[in-house]
Amino acid sequence: MEKDKQPTQIAVFKGKEIRKTLHNNEWWFSISDVIAALTDSADVKQYIKKMRNRDTELNSYWGTICTPLKLIALDGKMRKANCANTEGIFRIIQSIPSPKAEPFKRWLAKVGYERIQEIEDPELATKRTRALYKAKGYPDDWIEKRMRSIAIREELTDEWKNRGVAEQKDYAILTAEISKAAFGLTPSEYKKLKGLEQQNLRDHMNDLELIFSMLGEASTTEITRNRNTLCCYIMNF
């Protein structure tokens, strides 16, 4: 995928989920999620408005700090949201009187540093993902399948990219076709069936579901290579 077409990931600060995505090879965070985590505000939009009115300096270069990037919304669809990188979030935090500000700065610095490490050593990302699943209580055999499914998915999306797929919506359409072939449901329909919102669907699949997902995507990759075409629509699963 293109650098600014990365899927949404979820980071957690003191039990609060904060959406993040890779843009220009660094993490960008949802500003509204950060403010919600630091203030517990019931109306984040109003809080941002008042904060900008209060801090005229921040308001003057708000457009420089913020970049609209596509993140997964509560309805499961990709929608643009104002995001900021680590430097921008640090500046925004200066305008938030919250006892959580200092712990959040340390957390944010750690997340940013980990990204630098992962660029230098890509295997670290895999190790951290594996450790995260382990900490969440997933069994080892499930973790192995999940890590394998991630690798197969990356191989498939790389193949699509080589065939000229560039837009996020195109990846979504192609993925939906594979999901319908494997499960009879699109990913959004499947998430609704499982009662999920922002959560990653595959993190809530059992072993058999992961195996079917891997089989569908691995088969699609192989057929795409052999036929030199995007084949999700003609795939006979």
Secondary structure, DSSP 4 states (H G I P E B T S, - for coil): --GGGPPPEEEEETTEEEEEEEETTEEEEEHHHHHHHHH--S-HHHHHHHHHHH-HHHHHTHHHH-EEEEEE-TTSSEEEEEEEEHHHHHHHHTT---TTHHHHHHHHHHHHHHHHHHHH-THHHHHHHHHHHHHTT--HHHHHHHHHHHHHHHHHHHHHHHTT--SHHHHHHHHHHHHHHHHSS-HHHHHHHHT-SSS-GGGG--HHHHHHHHHHHHHHHHHHHHHTS--GGG---
